[in-house]
Amino acid sequence: MVCLGNICRSPLAHGILQSKLDPSYFYVDSAGTASYHIGEQPDKRSIRIAQLNGIDIRPQSARQFLRSDLDTFDYIYAMDESNYSDILKLATKEEHRSKVKLFLDENENAKVKNVPDPYYGDLTDFELVFKLANETCDIIANKLIAQTFR
Ligand code: 4NP
């Protein structure tokens, strides 16, 4: 799960998807395309909204997306089109490019293409991020489970 800072949106998507998958089979992580917040805990508002929904994202620590993540992970979900194009700039082969998805493209019910950046917003903006991420992670988790255990 990749956003810009790895403190607001992708930590929520990371915690939510992780909560829907068995850790014996699936490894979930998140990162930011920018370096501003490396080593920081998720934003207090992301922590709060996750906690209200029974998910603890406090152990997460922000890191920057690495070129090697394109080898390490099977799927890479970008929170918005800007993150998507920044990730693709690091891709050197078709195998990399084909792993990179726009997160909300997985959710045909979503009315927007980009998960809105809530950084300069208030808790309501974080609630919307949670709702979008939760709906979309349900779809992604079901797909991953179906293709892994078919
Ligand atoms: P995120 O939100 O990409 O969802 O983690 C942001 C966090 C920090 C900044 C921008 C967006 N920033 O400009 O520092």
Backbone and ligand atoms as CSV (ligand in chain L), in Angstrom:
chain,resi,resn,atom,element,x,y,z
A,1,MET,N,N,0.850,-1.166,0.000
A,1,MET,CA,C,0.000,0.000,0.000
A,1,MET,C,C,0.895,1.228,0.000
A,2,VAL,N,N,0.731,2.081,-0.983
A,2,VAL,CA,C,1.673,3.196,-1.129
A,2,VAL,C,C,0.931,4.527,-1.272
A,3,CYS,N,N,1.350,5.509,-0.466
A,3,CYS,CA,C,0.848,6.878,-0.636
A,3,CYS,C,C,2.049,7.813,-0.689
A,4,LEU,N,N,1.854,9.066,-0.360
A,4,LEU,CA,C,2.963,10.021,-0.439
A,4,LEU,C,C,3.841,9.964,0.816
A,5,GLY,N,N,3.223,10.170,1.979
A,5,GLY,CA,C,4.003,10.293,3.214
A,5,GLY,C,C,4.113,9.019,4.038
A,6,ASN,N,N,3.247,8.044,3.751
A,6,ASN,CA,C,3.141,6.803,4.554
A,6,ASN,C,C,2.805,7.102,6.022
A,7,ILE,N,N,2.012,8.162,6.232
A,7,ILE,CA,C,1.537,8.408,7.604
A,7,ILE,C,C,0.011,8.507,7.705
A,8,CYS,N,N,-0.683,8.784,6.581
A,8,CYS,CA,C,-2.148,8.941,6.659
A,8,CYS,C,C,-2.895,7.802,5.970
A,9,ARG,N,N,-2.823,7.738,4.637
A,9,ARG,CA,C,-3.656,6.798,3.877
A,9,ARG,C,C,-3.119,5.372,3.859
A,10,SER,N,N,-1.855,5.193,3.429
A,10,SER,CA,C,-1.359,3.816,3.289
A,10,SER,C,C,-1.249,3.064,4.618
A,11,PRO,N,N,-0.970,3.730,5.761
A,11,PRO,CA,C,-0.998,2.958,7.014
A,11,PRO,C,C,-2.386,2.403,7.320
A,12,LEU,N,N,-3.428,3.169,6.946
A,12,LEU,CA,C,-4.791,2.657,7.150
A,12,LEU,C,C,-5.055,1.470,6.231
A,13,ALA,N,N,-4.731,1.616,4.944
A,13,ALA,CA,C,-4.950,0.517,3.997
A,13,ALA,C,C,-4.151,-0.721,4.415
A,14,HIS,N,N,-2.926,-0.497,4.885
A,14,HIS,CA,C,-2.048,-1.575,5.362
A,14,HIS,C,C,-2.716,-2.309,6.545
A,15,GLY,N,N,-3.124,-1.554,7.561
A,15,GLY,CA,C,-3.719,-2.170,8.758
A,15,GLY,C,C,-5.028,-2.873,8.447
A,16,ILE,N,N,-5.813,-2.262,7.575
A,16,ILE,CA,C,-7.121,-2.836,7.240
A,16,ILE,C,C,-6.941,-4.147,6.457
A,17,LEU,N,N,-6.082,-4.120,5.418
A,17,LEU,CA,C,-5.903,-5.348,4.623
A,17,LEU,C,C,-5.307,-6.459,5.500
A,18,GLN,N,N,-4.329,-6.087,6.324
A,18,GLN,CA,C,-3.699,-7.068,7.216
A,18,GLN,C,C,-4.751,-7.741,8.118
A,19,SER,N,N,-5.735,-6.946,8.566
A,19,SER,CA,C,-6.754,-7.477,9.480
A,19,SER,C,C,-7.683,-8.474,8.795
A,20,LYS,N,N,-7.676,-8.497,7.470
A,20,LYS,CA,C,-8.583,-9.371,6.725
A,20,LYS,C,C,-7.891,-10.615,6.188
A,21,LEU,N,N,-6.561,-10.735,6.406
A,21,LEU,CA,C,-5.795,-11.840,5.825
A,21,LEU,C,C,-5.049,-12.613,6.904
A,22,ASP,N,N,-4.852,-13.893,6.665
A,22,ASP,CA,C,-4.108,-14.750,7.584
A,22,ASP,C,C,-2.605,-14.493,7.393
A,23,PRO,N,N,-1.919,-14.038,8.451
A,23,PRO,CA,C,-0.492,-13.704,8.315
A,23,PRO,C,C,0.391,-14.900,7.983
A,24,SER,N,N,-0.128,-16.123,8.133
A,24,SER,CA,C,0.670,-17.297,7.732
A,24,SER,C,C,0.815,-17.361,6.212
A,25,TYR,N,N,-0.103,-16.692,5.506
A,25,TYR,CA,C,-0.099,-16.779,4.046
A,25,TYR,C,C,0.198,-15.462,3.341
A,26,PHE,N,N,-0.097,-14.340,4.005
A,26,PHE,CA,C,0.018,-13.043,3.316
A,26,PHE,C,C,0.838,-12.052,4.129
A,27,TYR,N,N,1.755,-11.388,3.455
A,27,TYR,CA,C,2.551,-10.331,4.083
A,27,TYR,C,C,2.111,-8.988,3.501
A,28,VAL,N,N,1.661,-8.111,4.380
A,28,VAL,CA,C,1.181,-6.796,3.950
A,28,VAL,C,C,2.116,-5.730,4.503
A,29,ASP,N,N,2.411,-4.710,3.683
A,29,ASP,CA,C,3.286,-3.630,4.142
A,29,ASP,C,C,2.828,-2.326,3.481
A,30,SER,N,N,3.415,-1.222,3.901
A,30,SER,CA,C,3.112,0.055,3.262
A,30,SER,C,C,4.368,0.905,3.212
A,31,ALA,N,N,4.318,1.917,2.343
A,31,ALA,CA,C,5.463,2.812,2.159
A,31,ALA,C,C,4.960,4.111,1.550
A,32,GLY,N,N,5.820,5.136,1.583
A,32,GLY,CA,C,5.495,6.416,0.951
A,32,GLY,C,C,6.474,6.695,-0.169
A,33,THR,N,N,6.023,7.409,-1.190
A,33,THR,CA,C,6.953,7.754,-2.275
A,33,THR,C,C,7.915,8.857,-1.825
A,34,ALA,N,N,7.516,9.651,-0.828
A,34,ALA,CA,C,8.361,10.746,-0.336
A,34,ALA,C,C,9.113,10.330,0.928
A,35,SER,N,N,10.141,11.110,1.256
A,35,SER,CA,C,10.995,10.760,2.403
A,35,SER,C,C,10.688,11.589,3.655
A,36,TYR,N,N,9.703,12.531,3.559
A,36,TYR,CA,C,9.490,13.497,4.658
A,36,TYR,C,C,9.283,12.874,6.032
A,37,HIS,N,N,8.626,11.737,6.098
A,37,HIS,CA,C,8.183,11.245,7.411
A,37,HIS,C,C,8.810,9.918,7.829
A,38,ILE,N,N,9.934,9.558,7.210
A,38,ILE,CA,C,10.586,8.276,7.499
A,38,ILE,C,C,10.758,8.092,9.008
A,39,GLY,N,N,10.375,6.916,9.495
A,39,GLY,CA,C,10.554,6.580,10.917
A,39,GLY,C,C,9.428,7.041,11.826
A,40,GLU,N,N,8.509,7.849,11.284
A,40,GLU,CA,C,7.406,8.357,12.130
A,40,GLU,C,C,6.282,7.338,12.261
A,41,GLN,N,N,5.570,7.456,13.386
A,41,GLN,CA,C,4.343,6.687,13.596
A,41,GLN,C,C,3.263,7.267,12.676
A,42,PRO,N,N,2.213,6.476,12.354
A,42,PRO,CA,C,1.117,7.060,11.574
A,42,PRO,C,C,0.557,8.327,12.246
A,43,ASP,N,N,-0.040,9.178,11.420
A,43,ASP,CA,C,-0.705,10.402,11.900
A,43,ASP,C,C,-1.707,10.038,13.009
A,44,LYS,N,N,-1.794,10.895,14.012
A,44,LYS,CA,C,-2.686,10.642,15.169
A,44,LYS,C,C,-4.118,10.380,14.740
A,45,ARG,N,N,-4.540,11.076,13.651
A,45,ARG,CA,C,-5.927,10.927,13.193
A,45,ARG,C,C,-6.154,9.563,12.528
A,46,SER,N,N,-5.124,9.054,11.836
A,46,SER,CA,C,-5.228,7.697,11.259
A,46,SER,C,C,-5.273,6.661,12.381
A,47,ILE,N,N,-4.419,6.870,13.392
A,47,ILE,CA,C,-4.399,5.949,14.538
A,47,ILE,C,C,-5.777,5.919,15.192
A,48,ARG,N,N,-6.368,7.104,15.371
A,48,ARG,CA,C,-7.659,7.234,16.050
A,48,ARG,C,C,-8.779,6.530,15.276
A,49,ILE,N,N,-8.828,6.782,13.970
A,49,ILE,CA,C,-9.925,6.223,13.165
A,49,ILE,C,C,-9.780,4.703,13.061
A,50,ALA,N,N,-8.524,4.229,13.016
A,50,ALA,CA,C,-8.294,2.781,12.987
A,50,ALA,C,C,-8.740,2.172,14.319
A,51,GLN,N,N,-8.335,2.828,15.407
A,51,GLN,CA,C,-8.669,2.337,16.750
A,51,GLN,C,C,-10.183,2.257,16.951
A,52,LEU,N,N,-10.906,3.268,16.459
A,52,LEU,CA,C,-12.372,3.276,16.567
A,52,LEU,C,C,-12.991,2.086,15.836
A,53,ASN,N,N,-12.220,1.539,14.875
A,53,ASN,CA,C,-12.698,0.390,14.107
A,53,ASN,C,C,-11.972,-0.900,14.474
A,54,GLY,N,N,-11.333,-0.900,15.641
A,54,GLY,CA,C,-10.743,-2.133,16.162
A,54,GLY,C,C,-9.416,-2.540,15.565
A,55,ILE,N,N,-8.725,-1.595,14.921
A,55,ILE,CA,C,-7.435,-1.932,14.297
A,55,ILE,C,C,-6.342,-1.063,14.912
A,56,ASP,N,N,-5.250,-1.715,15.322
A,56,ASP,CA,C,-4.141,-0.985,15.952
A,56,ASP,C,C,-3.017,-0.777,14.944
A,57,ILE,N,N,-2.861,0.453,14.479
A,57,ILE,CA,C,-1.771,0.716,13.516
A,57,ILE,C,C,-0.594,1.428,14.185
A,58,ARG,N,N,-0.626,1.544,15.533
A,58,ARG,CA,C,0.449,2.257,16.240
A,58,ARG,C,C,1.838,1.648,16.031
A,59,PRO,N,N,1.958,0.302,15.866
A,59,PRO,CA,C,3.313,-0.256,15.675
A,59,PRO,C,C,3.942,0.093,14.325
A,60,GLN,N,N,3.171,0.650,13.394
A,60,GLN,CA,C,3.746,0.953,12.084
A,60,GLN,C,C,4.723,2.126,12.150
A,61,SER,N,N,5.695,2.083,11.242
A,61,SER,CA,C,6.694,3.152,11.158
A,61,SER,C,C,6.883,3.497,9.676
A,62,ALA,N,N,6.849,4.780,9.356
A,62,ALA,CA,C,6.881,5.192,7.942
A,62,ALA,C,C,8.224,4.860,7.297
A,63,ARG,N,N,8.144,4.399,6.075
A,63,ARG,CA,C,9.367,4.166,5.294
A,63,ARG,C,C,9.138,4.649,3.869
A,64,GLN,N,N,10.221,4.833,3.157
A,64,GLN,CA,C,10.093,5.267,1.771
A,64,GLN,C,C,10.033,4.051,0.856
A,65,PHE,N,N,9.231,4.169,-0.193
A,65,PHE,CA,C,9.133,3.088,-1.181
A,65,PHE,C,C,10.488,2.887,-1.846
A,66,LEU,N,N,10.884,1.624,-1.997
A,66,LEU,CA,C,12.179,1.270,-2.577
A,66,LEU,C,C,11.993,0.617,-3.940
A,67,ARG,N,N,12.934,0.839,-4.812
A,67,ARG,CA,C,12.900,0.161,-6.111
A,67,ARG,C,C,12.782,-1.367,-5.921
A,68,SER,N,N,13.466,-1.887,-4.894
A,68,SER,CA,C,13.447,-3.340,-4.658
A,68,SER,C,C,12.061,-3.852,-4.250
A,69,ASP,N,N,11.179,-2.945,-3.773
A,69,ASP,CA,C,9.812,-3.375,-3.453
A,69,ASP,C,C,9.107,-3.913,-4.697
A,70,LEU,N,N,9.543,-3.453,-5.862
A,70,LEU,CA,C,8.944,-3.924,-7.112
A,70,LEU,C,C,9.298,-5.386,-7.375
A,71,ASP,N,N,10.388,-5.865,-6.765
A,71,ASP,CA,C,10.735,-7.290,-6.835
A,71,ASP,C,C,10.098,-8.060,-5.684
A,72,THR,N,N,10.119,-7.443,-4.489
A,72,THR,CA,C,9.695,-8.132,-3.275
A,72,THR,C,C,8.203,-8.492,-3.275
A,73,PHE,N,N,7.366,-7.547,-3.721
A,73,PHE,CA,C,5.920,-7.729,-3.549
A,73,PHE,C,C,5.231,-8.200,-4.828
A,74,ASP,N,N,4.136,-8.933,-4.657
A,74,ASP,CA,C,3.360,-9.424,-5.797
A,74,ASP,C,C,2.381,-8.368,-6.308
A,75,TYR,N,N,1.882,-7.547,-5.373
A,75,TYR,CA,C,0.931,-6.496,-5.742
A,75,TYR,C,C,1.322,-5.208,-5.040
A,76,ILE,N,N,1.249,-4.121,-5.772
A,76,ILE,CA,C,1.562,-2.807,-5.210
A,76,ILE,C,C,0.394,-1.880,-5.549
A,77,TYR,N,N,-0.239,-1.357,-4.495
A,77,TYR,CA,C,-1.428,-0.526,-4.686
A,77,TYR,C,C,-1.115,0.926,-4.360
A,78,ALA,N,N,-1.311,1.793,-5.339
A,78,ALA,CA,C,-1.067,3.223,-5.155
A,78,ALA,C,C,-2.370,3.915,-4.751
A,79,MET,N,N,-2.282,4.777,-3.735
A,79,MET,CA,C,-3.487,5.453,-3.239
A,79,MET,C,C,-4.024,6.501,-4.221
A,80,ASP,N,N,-3.134,7.119,-4.997
A,80,ASP,CA,C,-3.633,8.071,-5.998
A,80,ASP,C,C,-2.763,8.019,-7.255
A,81,GLU,N,N,-3.208,8.725,-8.285
A,81,GLU,CA,C,-2.529,8.653,-9.583
A,81,GLU,C,C,-1.118,9.252,-9.548
A,82,SER,N,N,-0.910,10.189,-8.623
A,82,SER,CA,C,0.422,10.770,-8.494
A,82,SER,C,C,1.393,9.731,-7.904
A,83,ASN,N,N,0.946,9.026,-6.871
A,83,ASN,CA,C,1.762,7.942,-6.291
A,83,ASN,C,C,2.015,6.869,-7.357
A,84,TYR,N,N,0.971,6.577,-8.119
A,84,TYR,CA,C,1.058,5.547,-9.176
A,84,TYR,C,C,2.158,5.901,-10.179
A,85,SER,N,N,2.157,7.146,-10.650
A,85,SER,CA,C,3.172,7.495,-11.650
A,85,SER,C,C,4.565,7.571,-11.021
A,86,ASP,N,N,4.664,7.979,-9.758
A,86,ASP,CA,C,5.982,7.991,-9.100
A,86,ASP,C,C,6.543,6.573,-8.931
A,87,ILE,N,N,5.684,5.614,-8.629
A,87,ILE,CA,C,6.140,4.219,-8.496
A,87,ILE,C,C,6.591,3.701,-9.863
A,88,LEU,N,N,5.786,4.009,-10.893
A,88,LEU,CA,C,6.132,3.495,-12.230
A,88,LEU,C,C,7.465,4.038,-12.741
A,89,LYS,N,N,7.840,5.225,-12.266
A,89,LYS,CA,C,9.138,5.788,-12.683
A,89,LYS,C,C,10.298,4.906,-12.220
A,90,LEU,N,N,10.077,4.107,-11.167
A,90,LEU,CA,C,11.138,3.239,-10.635
A,90,LEU,C,C,11.147,1.867,-11.318
A,91,ALA,N,N,10.106,1.582,-12.099
A,91,ALA,CA,C,9.986,0.257,-12.723
A,91,ALA,C,C,10.921,0.153,-13.911
A,92,THR,N,N,11.606,-0.986,-14.000
A,92,THR,CA,C,12.560,-1.164,-15.097
A,92,THR,C,C,12.121,-2.244,-16.083
A,93,LYS,N,N,11.071,-2.992,-15.716
A,93,LYS,CA,C,10.625,-4.043,-16.634
A,93,LYS,C,C,9.127,-4.257,-16.535
A,94,GLU,N,N,8.581,-4.918,-17.526
A,94,GLU,CA,C,7.141,-5.117,-17.603
A,94,GLU,C,C,6.618,-5.869,-16.373
A,95,GLU,N,N,7.414,-6.807,-15.868
A,95,GLU,CA,C,7.021,-7.567,-14.679
A,95,GLU,C,C,6.745,-6.617,-13.502
A,96,HIS,N,N,7.542,-5.555,-13.391
A,96,HIS,CA,C,7.321,-4.551,-12.345
A,96,HIS,C,C,6.042,-3.773,-12.628
A,97,ARG,N,N,5.955,-3.257,-13.853
A,97,ARG,CA,C,4.821,-2.389,-14.194
A,97,ARG,C,C,3.496,-3.101,-13.982
A,98,SER,N,N,3.455,-4.399,-14.288
A,98,SER,CA,C,2.179,-5.125,-14.194
A,98,SER,C,C,1.738,-5.351,-12.748
A,99,LYS,N,N,2.645,-5.170,-11.788
A,99,LYS,CA,C,2.276,-5.346,-10.370
A,99,LYS,C,C,1.633,-4.105,-9.775
A,100,VAL,N,N,1.818,-2.978,-10.433
A,100,VAL,CA,C,1.396,-1.705,-9.849
A,100,VAL,C,C,-0.042,-1.392,-10.243
A,101,LYS,N,N,-0.893,-1.213,-9.238
A,101,LYS,CA,C,-2.321,-0.970,-9.475
A,101,LYS,C,C,-2.734,0.318,-8.778
A,102,LEU,N,N,-3.735,0.964,-9.362
A,102,LEU,CA,C,-4.366,2.083,-8.660
A,102,LEU,C,C,-5.401,1.448,-7.719
A,103,PHE,N,N,-5.207,1.693,-6.418
A,103,PHE,CA,C,-6.007,1.033,-5.375
A,103,PHE,C,C,-7.511,1.040,-5.694
A,104,LEU,N,N,-8.054,2.217,-6.008
A,104,LEU,CA,C,-9.513,2.302,-6.179
A,104,LEU,C,C,-10.001,1.698,-7.498
A,105,ASP,N,N,-9.075,1.363,-8.411
A,105,ASP,CA,C,-9.479,0.616,-9.615
A,105,ASP,C,C,-9.988,-0.773,-9.245
A,106,GLU,N,N,-9.615,-1.253,-8.054
A,106,GLU,CA,C,-10.078,-2.571,-7.600
A,106,GLU,C,C,-11.532,-2.530,-7.134
A,107,ASN,N,N,-12.059,-1.332,-6.920
A,107,ASN,CA,C,-13.383,-1.157,-6.318
A,107,ASN,C,C,-14.329,-0.481,-7.309
A,108,GLU,N,N,-15.146,-1.295,-7.959
A,108,GLU,CA,C,-16.003,-0.706,-9.001
A,108,GLU,C,C,-17.114,0.175,-8.424
A,109,ASN,N,N,-17.343,0.094,-7.114
A,109,ASN,CA,C,-18.359,0.959,-6.492
A,109,ASN,C,C,-17.820,2.345,-6.133
A,110,ALA,N,N,-16.494,2.487,-6.159
A,110,ALA,CA,C,-15.908,3.779,-5.758
A,110,ALA,C,C,-16.241,4.842,-6.803
A,111,LYS,N,N,-16.630,6.004,-6.310
A,111,LYS,CA,C,-17.026,7.085,-7.225
A,111,LYS,C,C,-15.854,7.998,-7.568
A,112,VAL,N,N,-14.705,7.755,-6.934
A,112,VAL,CA,C,-13.499,8.549,-7.222
A,112,VAL,C,C,-12.356,7.606,-7.592
A,113,LYS,N,N,-11.350,8.154,-8.301
A,113,LYS,CA,C,-10.195,7.332,-8.721
A,113,LYS,C,C,-9.096,7.353,-7.671
A,114,ASN,N,N,-9.035,8.476,-6.930
A,114,ASN,CA,C,-7.941,8.700,-5.980
A,114,ASN,C,C,-8.467,8.715,-4.555
A,115,VAL,N,N,-7.725,8.099,-3.633
A,115,VAL,CA,C,-8.068,8.225,-2.215
A,115,VAL,C,C,-7.649,9.644,-1.819
A,116,PRO,N,N,-8.622,10.496,-1.425
A,116,PRO,CA,C,-8.282,11.895,-1.156
A,116,PRO,C,C,-7.272,12.025,-0.023
A,117,ASP,N,N,-6.266,12.887,-0.240
A,117,ASP,CA,C,-5.236,13.115,0.765
A,117,ASP,C,C,-5.854,13.883,1.942
A,118,PRO,N,N,-5.899,13.270,3.140
A,118,PRO,CA,C,-6.571,13.912,4.270
A,118,PRO,C,C,-5.647,14.753,5.140
A,119,TYR,N,N,-4.368,14.865,4.755
A,119,TYR,CA,C,-3.345,15.459,5.633
A,119,TYR,C,C,-3.735,16.848,6.139
A,120,TYR,N,N,-4.269,17.686,5.252
A,120,TYR,CA,C,-4.650,19.050,5.661
A,120,TYR,C,C,-6.119,19.132,6.057
A,121,GLY,N,N,-6.760,17.962,6.226
A,121,GLY,CA,C,-8.177,17.935,6.561
A,121,GLY,C,C,-8.420,17.663,8.035
A,122,ASP,N,N,-9.648,17.222,8.332
A,122,ASP,CA,C,-9.989,16.893,9.723
A,122,ASP,C,C,-10.419,15.422,9.824
A,123,LEU,N,N,-10.929,15.042,10.985
A,123,LEU,CA,C,-11.241,13.628,11.211
A,123,LEU,C,C,-12.263,13.077,10.208
A,124,THR,N,N,-13.158,13.955,9.730
A,124,THR,CA,C,-14.143,13.528,8.720
A,124,THR,C,C,-13.444,13.024,7.459
A,125,ASP,N,N,-12.343,13.698,7.079
A,125,ASP,CA,C,-11.595,13.273,5.891
A,125,ASP,C,C,-10.941,11.911,6.123
A,126,PHE,N,N,-10.503,11.672,7.341
A,126,PHE,CA,C,-9.904,10.375,7.683
A,126,PHE,C,C,-10.972,9.277,7.720
A,127,GLU,N,N,-12.195,9.655,8.120
A,127,GLU,CA,C,-13.298,8.679,8.106
A,127,GLU,C,C,-13.588,8.227,6.678
A,128,LEU,N,N,-13.551,9.178,5.744
A,128,LEU,CA,C,-13.792,8.830,4.342
A,128,LEU,C,C,-12.689,7.904,3.833
A,129,VAL,N,N,-11.439,8.203,4.185
A,129,VAL,CA,C,-10.326,7.331,3.782
A,129,VAL,C,C,-10.558,5.926,4.340
A,130,PHE,N,N,-10.956,5.853,5.606
A,130,PHE,CA,C,-11.173,4.533,6.221
A,130,PHE,C,C,-12.250,3.767,5.462
A,131,LYS,N,N,-13.356,4.455,5.153
A,131,LYS,CA,C,-14.488,3.798,4.484
A,131,LYS,C,C,-14.072,3.280,3.095
A,132,LEU,N,N,-13.402,4.122,2.326
A,132,LEU,CA,C,-12.945,3.722,0.988
A,132,LEU,C,C,-11.959,2.564,1.087
A,133,ALA,N,N,-11.022,2.657,2.035
A,133,ALA,CA,C,-9.991,1.628,2.176
A,133,ALA,C,C,-10.619,0.318,2.646
A,134,ASN,N,N,-11.590,0.408,3.543
A,134,ASN,CA,C,-12.207,-0.805,4.068
A,134,ASN,C,C,-12.990,-1.547,2.978
A,135,GLU,N,N,-13.785,-0.805,2.202
A,135,GLU,CA,C,-14.550,-1.424,1.101
A,135,GLU,C,C,-13.604,-2.064,0.090
A,136,THR,N,N,-12.540,-1.339,-0.238
A,136,THR,CA,C,-11.631,-1.810,-1.285
A,136,THR,C,C,-10.797,-2.987,-0.784
A,137,CYS,N,N,-10.393,-2.951,0.479
A,137,CYS,CA,C,-9.613,-4.066,1.031
A,137,CYS,C,C,-10.458,-5.333,1.144
A,138,ASP,N,N,-11.767,-5.189,1.350
A,138,ASP,CA,C,-12.641,-6.366,1.331
A,138,ASP,C,C,-12.554,-7.058,-0.023
A,139,ILE,N,N,-12.614,-6.251,-1.076
A,139,ILE,CA,C,-12.567,-6.790,-2.440
A,139,ILE,C,C,-11.204,-7.431,-2.705
A,140,ILE,N,N,-10.130,-6.712,-2.338
A,140,ILE,CA,C,-8.769,-7.223,-2.576
A,140,ILE,C,C,-8.539,-8.509,-1.774
A,141,ALA,N,N,-8.951,-8.515,-0.505
A,141,ALA,CA,C,-8.729,-9.700,0.336
A,141,ALA,C,C,-9.474,-10.901,-0.240
A,142,ASN,N,N,-10.721,-10.690,-0.660
A,142,ASN,CA,C,-11.486,-11.808,-1.229
A,142,ASN,C,C,-10.811,-12.360,-2.471
A,143,LYS,N,N,-10.280,-11.456,-3.307
A,143,LYS,CA,C,-9.609,-11.868,-4.531
A,143,LYS,C,C,-8.339,-12.661,-4.209
A,144,LEU,N,N,-7.542,-12.154,-3.281
A,144,LEU,CA,C,-6.288,-12.825,-2.918
A,144,LEU,C,C,-6.562,-14.202,-2.317
A,145,ILE,N,N,-7.571,-14.269,-1.460
A,145,ILE,CA,C,-7.912,-15.550,-0.816
A,145,ILE,C,C,-8.392,-16.532,-1.883
A,146,ALA,N,N,-9.256,-16.059,-2.779
A,146,ALA,CA,C,-9.798,-16.949,-3.830
A,146,ALA,C,C,-8.674,-17.487,-4.718
A,147,GLN,N,N,-7.733,-16.640,-5.105
A,147,GLN,CA,C,-6.704,-17.127,-6.027
A,147,GLN,C,C,-5.628,-17.943,-5.316
A,148,THR,N,N,-5.485,-17.767,-4.011
A,148,THR,CA,C,-4.473,-18.523,-3.274
A,148,THR,C,C,-4.968,-19.911,-2.913
A,149,PHE,N,N,-6.252,-20.011,-2.609
A,149,PHE,CA,C,-6.774,-21.288,-2.098
A,149,PHE,C,C,-7.705,-21.993,-3.076
A,150,ARG,N,N,-7.633,-21.620,-4.352
A,150,ARG,CA,C,-8.561,-22.253,-5.311
A,150,ARG,C,C,-8.179,-23.702,-5.561
L,1,4NP,P1,P,-0.289,10.466,3.096
L,1,4NP,O1,O,-0.588,11.986,3.515
L,1,4NP,O2,O,0.406,10.525,1.747
L,1,4NP,O3,O,-1.643,9.865,3.020
L,1,4NP,O4,O,0.589,9.889,4.184
L,1,4NP,C1,C,0.392,12.989,3.520
L,1,4NP,C2,C,1.277,13.053,4.560
L,1,4NP,C3,C,2.221,14.074,4.595
L,1,4NP,C4,C,2.263,15.001,3.581
L,1,4NP,C5,C,1.360,14.927,2.533
L,1,4NP,C6,C,0.431,13.912,2.499
L,1,4NP,N1,N,3.209,16.057,3.642
L,1,4NP,O5,O,3.168,16.925,2.749
L,1,4NP,O6,O,4.046,16.071,4.557
